[in-house]
């Protein structure tokens, strides 16, 4: 699908900008369905997309589902101990096999009862005997590429993915001391926001709004003035933000952390669909599944370091996170409406420490889409 010139011209212009001269993208990048289809085709259909945590497939039989660029995907943990990403579409007449999560070693189509195992092998096809051009043994669900990184599961439905660990080498070095792979998910939810996926990712990844929008929530903990830009990589970008007070000694996190890291939150996006806010004691994450130009499904969660977290402390963290997300959602609905208005025009981005990540994201889009 060729890129319309009006979009290509803007993306080419991004490469001629700097952190000091960068401007926001025109509203059509956030509301145009044709452009959304191009993003789906060139980003989410070809690149690694984060779909959740390895804990969701912790034991043999565990499974969950997601959607990547319109492709229904079934994530399984087989009896052989292998995690797989399979097409979630019955090979018979195209019915979606599963629409929930849980534990099972067999997935049966609700339409005609064809069934498959956790490796995608067709097990039964009722009343299909006698066809010389069909044998169950030769039928299995298409399988996609799957990788783990820092406890997150990434899937690529494209045919030729790049080396994920190589792409994320710098990001790994940055956040390895926090050991996200050892953290445990104590809160998770699925939501659907009526906004463009880029709006949500950009919002999570800039500190300019922390103090003005989150005056009674995040500003007290991580104010805008403590934000510092991080040098971006091929598919990651981010910033750090300090805390206004020290954490209790029992919550300082992994022993690999330095004193400075214990008192610093790292905000990192792994484009196109993962955003993580990493503290030494716990962290938050968003996994994005765009649905349309103005709608995005999002898997959200909180990961905690260590054991024996008091219920009231976890509840307090969840409350702060949900209150903050509610503030973000309310304002992003207004942003989405404004971006669709004929009078909308691009605006200048704030300085590097506050909105440099937005410019990093635009440069990623330019590299990936042109």
N, C-alpha and C positions, 0 to 999 in steps of 0.2 A: 504494500500500500504506500504510494508516494506521499511525501509530506507537502501539503499546500504551501505555496511560497510565502504567504503572510505569516505562517508559523516559522518556516525555515529562516526567514530574514531576521526575526527576533532572536532565534537561537544562535545564529551566526554573530549577531551583535553582542551576545553575552561574552564571547571570547575576546572582545575588544574592550570590555569593561574591567575595572579593578574594584577592590573592596571600597575604595574611596569614591568611585563613580557609579556603582551598581544601582540599578533600578528594579522594581518589582516587575513581574510579567503582566502583560495585558490580560484582562478578564476572560477573554475567549479561551485561554489555556485551561480555564477551570470550569467552563460551562458548555463547551462545544462537544457534542457527542462524536463527531467524526474524529476530532483530536483525541478524545478518550480512547477510541478504538485503535488509533495508532500507538498510543502508550501501551495499551494492553498487548498489542502484537509485538512491539519491539522491546518492551521492558519485562512485563510480567510473564509473557509467553516464552521468553528466551533466557532470562536471567534467573539466578537463585532467589527464591522467595521463601521467607520464613513463615512457617505454618503453625508453630507451637513449640512446646517443650518436650524433651525426651521422657519426662515423668508421665506424660499422657500415654506413652507406650512402654511403660516400665516393665510389665509382665507379659509373658506369652498369652496371646488372646486379646490383649488390649487393642482397641482401634478407635479412630475418630475420623471425621470427614472435613473437607474444606473445598473451596472453589478457587482455582487459579486461572484467571483470564477466561472465564466461562467454562473451564474444564473441571468437572466434578472429580475429586481425588479422594481415595480411600487410603488412609494410613493404617498399617497393620503391624503387629508383632507376632511372627509365626512361631510354631513349635520348635523350629530350628534355631530360634534365638535371633533371627534376622528381622530388622525393621524394613518395611517396604512402602513405597508409594505406588498405588495401583489406580487405574481408571475405575471410577465408580459408576460405570455404565454397563448394563447387562449386554452380552454379546448377541443376544437374540433379537430384541426389538427396541433396544435403546433405553430401557427403564433405568432410573436411578436406583441402585441397589440398596444403599443405606443412607439414612438422613439423621442419624444420631451418633452417639459415641457409647462405648461400653466394652464388654469382653465377649468374644465369640471366636470359634475356630471355623465357622461356616457362615457364609453370607448368601442368603436366598432371595432371589428376585420376587417381589410381591405379585408380579403379573402372571408369569407362567411357571414359577417355582424352579427355574434354573438356579443351581447353587454352585458356589466357589469356595475354595479354601483360602487361608490367609496369605498364600503365595500367588493367588490369582488363578489357580488351576480349576477348570470346570470339573465339578464332581458329578452332577446329575443334570440331565436334560430330559424330563419326562416325555414319553411317547415320541421320541425322536429316533428310535431304532429303525433300521431298514434303509436309511439313506446312504448310498455308497460314497457320496461326496462330503460326508460329515462324520467325524469321530470326536467324542468328548476328550480323548487323550490329547488331541492336537489343538485344543482350545484353551486359552488362558488370557486373562485380562492384560492389556498393555501395562507395562511397568515403567516408571519414571525414575530419574536420578534423585538420590536422597543422600544428604550429608548431615552430620552433627557439628555444631560449633558452639562452644561455651554453654552446652546444655540446651541449645535451641536446635530445632529441626528445620532444615532447609530442603526445598524440593525444586527441581528444574524440570519443566515439561518440554523444554526444547531438546533438540537433537545433539547439540554440541556445546555443553556448558564449559565455562572456564574452571580452573582449579580454585575452588572456594577458599581453601586455607591459604593459598598463595595470595589471592586477592585481599584477604583479611589479615595479612601478616602484621601490618602496622597497627591495626585495630586490636589484634591479639596482644601485642606487646604493651599497648596502652592499658588494657583492662584486665590482663591476666592476674595481677596480684589480688584482685577482688574475688576471683574464683567463682564466677557465676555458675559454673557447672556443678558446684557443690551446694548451691543454694536450693531451697525447697519452696515450691509454690504453695502458699497458704491462702491465696485468694485468686480467683479467676472468674471472668464474666465475658459474655459475648454481647456486643451491642451493634446497632446499626445507626449511623449518623447521616443526616441528609445534607452532606457537604462533599466537596471534591476531596479525593484522597490526599492530594498535595497540600490542601489547606490544613488538614489534620497533621500531616507529617511536619510541615513548616512550623506550625504552632508549637508542637512538642519540642522542636529543635532550635528555638531561639529564646534567649533570655531577656530580650527587650521588654516583653510584656509581663515578666514575673512580678515586678513591683506595682505597676499601674493596674493590671487586671486582677491579680491575686493579692490584693492589699491585706486582706485578713487571713490569708492562708499561706501561700508560699513565700510572700515577702518577709514574713517573720522568720523564716527558716533559711531561704536561699534568695536574697534580694538581687536585683539586676546589677547593682554596683559591684558585685563580687564575681561577675561572669568574665571568663577568658576564653578566647577562640582557640581551637585545636587545629593544627595543620591537617588538612583532609588527605584521604587516600583515594584509590581508584573508585571504590564504592562506599566509602564511609566518610562521614563528616561529623563534627560535634563541637562541644564547648564544655568547660568545667565551670562549676559555681561553688563557692565556699559556703560554709555554714556560719550562722551568726553566733552559735554557741557550740561547745564541745559535746560530743556524745558521751553518755554514761560509759564508764570503763568496761562494763559487762557487754557492751554493744559495739565495740570498736572494730569488729570484723576479723578477717583472716590475719594470721600472724605474718604473712608476706607483705602486708601493707606498711608503708612508711607513715610517720606521724602526719605528714602533709596529706597523704592519700586518705587517711582516716577521717580527715576533716574536709574532704572535697568530694562533691558529687560530679560524676562524669556523665554527660548527656551525649549519647552516640546513636546515629542512624546508620543502618546498613541498608542502602538503597537496593530495590525500591520500596520494601515493605516492612522493615523492622525499625522500631525506635525504642531505646532503652535508657532509663535514668538510673544510674548506678551509684548507690551509697555503700559504705563499708558494711552497714548492718542489714540493709534490705534494698531492693531495687524494684522499679516498675518497668513494664514493657507493653508495647502495642504491636500487634501483628495485623497488617492491613490487607483486606481483600476487596478491592474496588468493584463496585457493581455497575455503576454508570457515572456519567460526568458529575452528577450531583448526589451520589450515594456511595457509602463505603461501609462494609462490615469490618468490625474491629474486635480482635481477641485481646483482652486486657488482663493483666495479672500483676501480682506482687510476689517477689521471691525473697526469702529470708535466710540469713546466714546463721548456721548453728541450730541447736535444739532448745527446747524448754522456753519457748516464747510464751509469756503470759497472754491469755486470751484478750485481756483488756488492752494490752500494748498493740497486739495485732489489729484489734478493732479500731484503735486510735489511728493507726497507719492507714487502714482501709478507709476510714472516714475522711481523713485529710486528702487522700488520693481521689475519692469520689467527689468531694466538695470542689476540688481543683478541676477535675474533669467536667463537672457541671458548669463551672464558670467558663471553661474553654468552649464547651458545646454551645452555650447560649450566645457567646460572641461570634463563633464561627458560623452559626446560622445567619447572623446579620452580615458577616463577611460574604457568604455565598450569595446572598441576595444583592449585595452591593456590586459584586463582580459581574453579575448578569445585567446590570443597568447600562443603558447606552452612554451615559455620561461618565462612566468609570474611566480613569486614566492611570497609568503607571505612576508610582511614587518612588522617591529616593529611599534607599535602605539606610538604616542606622549604621554606626561605626562597626568595625570588624568584630569587636568583642560581644556586641549585642545582636547583630543580624548578619554577621559574616557567614554563618552557616546557611542562610538562605541563598546567598550568592554561590556557595559551594554546591548546593543542591541544583541550582540553575546550570552550573557548569557540568555537573553530572548529566543532566538532561540533554545538554548540547552534545556532549561526547557520545551519549548512548543513542540518540535519536537521529542525528544528522548522518 
